């Protein structure tokens, strides 16, 4: 019963976020957006964010019957979506990065759509055996939220640059932030995401060194480890673009987007792996009994 309620709630939030995404995209095409348009968009974004946060808290307090954060992949997706939504609401209220909602809200809708799949069809309960695993999961998901924001800014940078260079479709004042502001945001989000993701990778290595018998030989050559390392290296470059002209501007934007694609692939591979020695984050035991409680 709880999981069904969660799936329905996420589905409703996904539809609401899609509506907010359409409104944000239409806003970019309006010559002079009215206060009503901005107010409606801000309200929708806030409601979607609060709703996502509410579902996350509901799962952690009622579904698992006790505060046990990040017990499944759906929790991590809800956390990322909440952080992305909260950032959008903050940036809109402060007018810090005009136009960001048109790129961030579709990403939030994608995360919620993925959360529906993770809740309804591919639910796997993590085997939280130590505080290190809790820190590992928290760092990976929180770091992913910041990296998602960096990729959102990367998409925004590419569109803004294209409009500026297209003389027939010059961006009107106020529709986008300046390229310099967007690039600064990319670097900042990449730096924070890189630092938090590094903590997650370190915790993962601690877990492996503590239980080497749980891992098959050559674990470092698994797709999950290789993809994670590529993501880490890519964002290590992005966070340092200010020190070199080689990776600035358009290249930094493309790298932030490529890093997010690799990160999504990493999550997909990790959740697709069979439970057991190759994916120690999950357990071979039956699902958590509270998952089936009506």
C-alpha positions as CSV (number, residue, x, y, z in Angstrom):
1,X,0.0,0.0,0.0
2,X,2.8,2.4,0.9
3,X,4.7,1.8,-2.3
4,X,1.6,2.2,-4.4
5,X,0.9,5.6,-2.7
6,X,4.4,6.7,-3.3
7,X,4.2,5.7,-7.0
8,X,1.0,7.6,-7.5
9,X,2.3,10.7,-5.7
10,X,5.5,10.7,-7.8
11,X,3.3,10.3,-11.0
12,X,1.2,13.4,-10.0
13,X,4.4,15.4,-9.2
14,X,5.9,14.3,-12.6
15,X,2.8,15.7,-14.4
16,X,2.9,18.9,-12.4
17,X,6.6,19.3,-13.1
18,X,6.1,18.7,-16.8
19,X,3.4,21.4,-16.8
20,X,5.8,23.8,-15.1
21,X,8.5,22.9,-17.7
22,X,6.2,23.8,-20.5
23,X,5.3,27.1,-18.9
24,X,9.0,27.9,-18.3
25,X,9.8,27.1,-22.0
26,X,6.9,29.2,-23.2
27,X,8.1,32.1,-21.0
28,X,11.3,32.2,-23.0
29,X,9.3,32.9,-26.1
30,X,7.3,35.8,-24.6
31,X,8.6,39.2,-25.4
32,X,7.6,40.7,-22.1
33,X,6.7,38.1,-19.5
34,X,3.9,39.3,-17.2
35,X,4.1,39.2,-13.4
36,X,1.3,36.6,-13.5
37,X,3.3,34.3,-15.7
38,X,6.3,34.6,-13.4
39,X,4.2,34.1,-10.3
40,X,2.5,31.0,-11.7
41,X,5.8,29.5,-12.7
42,X,7.4,30.2,-9.3
43,X,4.4,28.8,-7.5
44,X,4.4,25.6,-9.6
45,X,8.1,25.1,-9.1
46,X,7.7,25.6,-5.3
47,X,4.8,23.2,-5.1
48,X,6.6,20.5,-7.1
49,X,9.7,20.9,-4.9
50,X,7.7,20.7,-1.6
51,X,5.8,17.7,-2.9
52,X,9.0,15.9,-3.9
53,X,10.5,16.6,-0.5
54,X,7.3,15.4,1.2
55,X,7.3,12.1,-0.7
56,X,11.0,11.7,0.3
57,X,10.2,12.3,4.0
58,X,7.1,10.0,3.7
59,X,9.2,7.1,2.5
60,X,11.9,7.6,5.1
61,X,9.5,7.9,8.1
62,X,6.5,5.7,7.2
63,X,7.5,3.3,4.5
64,X,10.7,2.2,6.4
65,X,9.1,2.9,9.8
66,X,11.9,4.9,11.2
67,X,14.4,7.5,9.9
68,X,16.6,5.4,7.6
69,X,17.4,7.7,4.7
70,X,18.3,6.4,1.2
71,X,17.1,2.8,1.6
72,X,16.5,2.4,-2.1
73,X,17.5,4.1,-5.4
74,X,14.1,5.9,-5.6
75,X,15.1,7.7,-2.4
76,X,18.2,9.0,-4.0
77,X,16.4,10.2,-7.1
78,X,13.8,12.0,-5.0
79,X,16.7,13.7,-3.0
80,X,18.4,14.8,-6.2
81,X,15.1,16.2,-7.6
82,X,14.4,18.0,-4.4
83,X,17.8,19.7,-4.3
84,X,17.5,20.7,-8.0
85,X,14.0,22.0,-7.4
86,X,15.0,24.0,-4.3
87,X,17.9,25.5,-6.2
88,X,15.6,26.6,-9.0
89,X,13.1,28.2,-6.6
90,X,16.0,30.0,-4.9
91,X,17.5,31.3,-8.1
92,X,14.1,32.4,-9.4
93,X,13.2,34.3,-6.2
94,X,16.6,36.1,-6.2
95,X,16.7,36.5,-10.0
96,X,20.3,35.1,-9.8
97,X,20.2,33.1,-13.1
98,X,17.3,34.2,-15.4
99,X,16.0,31.5,-17.6
100,X,17.4,28.6,-15.6
101,X,13.9,27.1,-14.9
102,X,13.4,26.3,-18.6
103,X,16.4,23.9,-18.3
104,X,16.2,22.7,-14.7
105,X,12.5,21.8,-14.6
106,X,12.6,19.3,-17.5
107,X,15.6,17.7,-15.8
108,X,13.6,17.5,-12.6
109,X,10.7,15.9,-14.5
110,X,13.1,13.3,-15.9
111,X,14.4,12.5,-12.4
112,X,10.8,12.0,-11.2
113,X,9.9,9.9,-14.2
114,X,13.0,7.7,-13.4
115,X,11.8,7.6,-9.7
116,X,8.5,6.2,-10.9
117,X,10.3,3.3,-12.6
118,X,12.5,2.8,-9.5
119,X,9.5,2.7,-7.3
120,X,7.1,0.6,-9.3
121,X,9.3,-1.9,-11.3
122,X,12.9,-2.0,-10.2
123,X,12.7,-1.4,-6.4
124,X,15.7,-2.8,-4.6
125,X,16.3,-2.3,-0.9
126,X,19.9,-1.4,0.0
127,X,21.6,-3.4,2.6
128,X,22.8,-0.6,4.9
129,X,25.3,-2.6,6.9
130,X,27.5,0.3,8.1
131,X,27.7,4.0,8.6
132,X,30.3,4.1,5.7
133,X,27.7,2.9,3.3
134,X,25.2,5.5,4.5
135,X,27.9,8.2,3.9
136,X,28.8,6.7,0.6
137,X,25.2,6.8,-0.7
138,X,24.5,10.3,0.7
139,X,27.6,11.7,-0.8
140,X,27.0,10.1,-4.2
141,X,23.4,11.4,-4.4
142,X,24.1,14.9,-3.0
143,X,27.1,15.2,-5.3
144,X,25.0,14.1,-8.2
145,X,22.5,16.8,-7.5
146,X,25.2,19.5,-7.8
147,X,26.6,17.9,-10.9
148,X,23.1,17.9,-12.4
149,X,22.9,21.6,-11.7
150,X,26.2,22.0,-13.5
151,X,24.9,20.2,-16.5
152,X,21.7,22.2,-16.5
153,X,23.9,25.4,-16.6
154,X,25.9,23.8,-19.4
155,X,22.8,23.4,-21.5
156,X,21.7,26.9,-20.7
157,X,25.2,28.2,-21.8
158,X,25.0,26.5,-25.2
159,X,21.6,27.8,-25.9
160,X,22.4,31.4,-24.8
161,X,25.6,31.4,-26.8
162,X,23.8,30.2,-29.9
163,X,21.2,32.9,-29.6
164,X,23.8,35.6,-29.1
165,X,25.6,34.5,-32.2
166,X,22.4,34.2,-34.3
167,X,21.7,37.7,-35.5
168,X,18.2,36.7,-36.5
169,X,17.3,35.5,-33.0
170,X,19.3,37.7,-30.7
171,X,18.4,36.9,-27.0
172,X,16.4,39.7,-25.5
173,X,17.7,41.3,-22.3
174,X,16.6,39.5,-19.2
175,X,15.8,36.2,-20.9
176,X,19.1,34.6,-20.0
177,X,21.9,35.4,-17.6
178,X,25.2,36.5,-19.1
179,X,27.6,33.8,-20.4
180,X,30.1,34.8,-17.7
181,X,27.5,34.3,-15.0
182,X,26.5,30.9,-16.4
183,X,30.1,29.7,-16.7
184,X,30.7,30.8,-13.1
185,X,27.7,28.8,-12.0
186,X,29.0,25.7,-13.9
187,X,32.3,25.9,-12.2
188,X,30.9,26.4,-8.7
189,X,28.4,23.6,-9.0
190,X,31.1,21.3,-10.5
191,X,33.5,22.1,-7.7
192,X,30.9,21.4,-4.9
193,X,29.7,18.2,-6.7
194,X,33.3,17.1,-7.3
195,X,34.2,17.5,-3.6
196,X,31.1,15.6,-2.4
197,X,31.4,12.9,-5.0
198,X,35.1,12.4,-4.0
199,X,33.9,11.8,-0.4
200,X,31.5,9.2,-1.8
201,X,34.3,7.5,-3.7
202,X,36.5,7.5,-0.7
203,X,33.8,5.9,1.4
204,X,33.3,3.3,-1.3
205,X,37.0,2.4,-1.1
206,X,36.8,2.2,2.7
207,X,33.9,-0.3,2.4
208,X,35.8,-2.4,-0.1
209,X,39.0,-2.4,2.0
210,X,36.9,-3.4,5.1
211,X,35.2,-6.3,3.3
212,X,37.6,-7.5,0.5
213,X,36.1,-11.0,0.6
214,X,32.7,-9.7,-0.6
215,X,34.2,-8.6,-3.9
216,X,35.3,-10.7,-6.8
217,X,38.8,-10.3,-8.3
218,X,39.1,-7.5,-10.8
219,X,36.3,-5.5,-9.2
220,X,38.1,-2.3,-10.2
221,X,37.5,-3.1,-13.9
222,X,33.7,-3.3,-13.5
223,X,31.6,-0.9,-15.6
224,X,30.4,0.9,-12.4
225,X,33.9,1.7,-11.3
226,X,35.2,2.7,-14.7
227,X,32.3,5.0,-15.4
228,X,32.5,6.5,-11.9
229,X,36.2,7.2,-12.4
230,X,35.5,8.9,-15.8
231,X,32.9,11.1,-14.2
232,X,35.3,12.1,-11.5
233,X,38.1,12.9,-13.9
234,X,35.8,14.9,-16.2
235,X,34.5,17.1,-13.4
236,X,38.0,17.5,-12.1
237,X,38.7,19.3,-15.4
238,X,35.5,21.3,-15.4
239,X,36.2,22.7,-11.9
240,X,39.5,24.0,-13.1
241,X,38.4,25.7,-16.3
242,X,39.0,29.1,-14.8
243,X,42.8,28.4,-14.8
244,X,43.0,27.5,-18.5
245,X,41.5,28.9,-21.6
246,X,41.6,25.4,-23.3
247,X,38.4,24.2,-21.5
248,X,36.6,27.4,-21.0
249,X,33.2,28.5,-22.3
250,X,31.6,26.1,-24.7
251,X,34.0,23.2,-23.9
252,X,33.2,23.5,-20.2
253,X,29.5,23.4,-21.0
254,X,29.8,20.3,-23.1
255,X,32.0,18.6,-20.5
256,X,29.5,19.2,-17.8
257,X,26.7,17.7,-19.9
258,X,28.9,14.7,-20.9
259,X,29.7,14.2,-17.2
260,X,26.0,14.0,-16.4
261,X,25.4,11.5,-19.2
262,X,28.2,9.3,-17.8
263,X,26.7,9.7,-14.3
264,X,23.3,8.5,-15.5
265,X,25.0,5.6,-17.2
266,X,26.7,4.8,-13.9
267,X,23.5,4.7,-12.0
268,X,21.8,2.6,-14.7
269,X,24.7,0.1,-14.7
270,X,24.7,-0.1,-10.9
271,X,21.0,-0.7,-10.6
272,X,21.0,-3.2,-13.5
273,X,23.7,-5.4,-12.0
274,X,22.4,-8.5,-10.3
275,X,22.3,-8.5,-6.5
276,X,25.4,-10.1,-5.0
277,X,29.1,-9.7,-4.9
278,X,29.2,-7.4,-8.0
279,X,26.7,-5.0,-6.4
280,X,27.2,-4.9,-2.7
281,X,25.0,-1.9,-2.1
282,X,22.0,-4.2,-2.4
283,X,21.1,-7.4,-0.5
284,X,20.1,-10.9,-1.6
285,X,17.7,-11.1,1.3
286,X,13.9,-10.7,0.7
287,X,12.6,-7.1,0.4
288,X,12.3,-5.2,3.6
289,X,9.2,-6.4,5.4
290,X,7.8,-2.9,5.7
291,X,7.7,-2.7,1.9
292,X,4.9,-5.2,1.8
293,X,3.0,-3.9,4.8
294,X,-0.5,-2.8,3.7
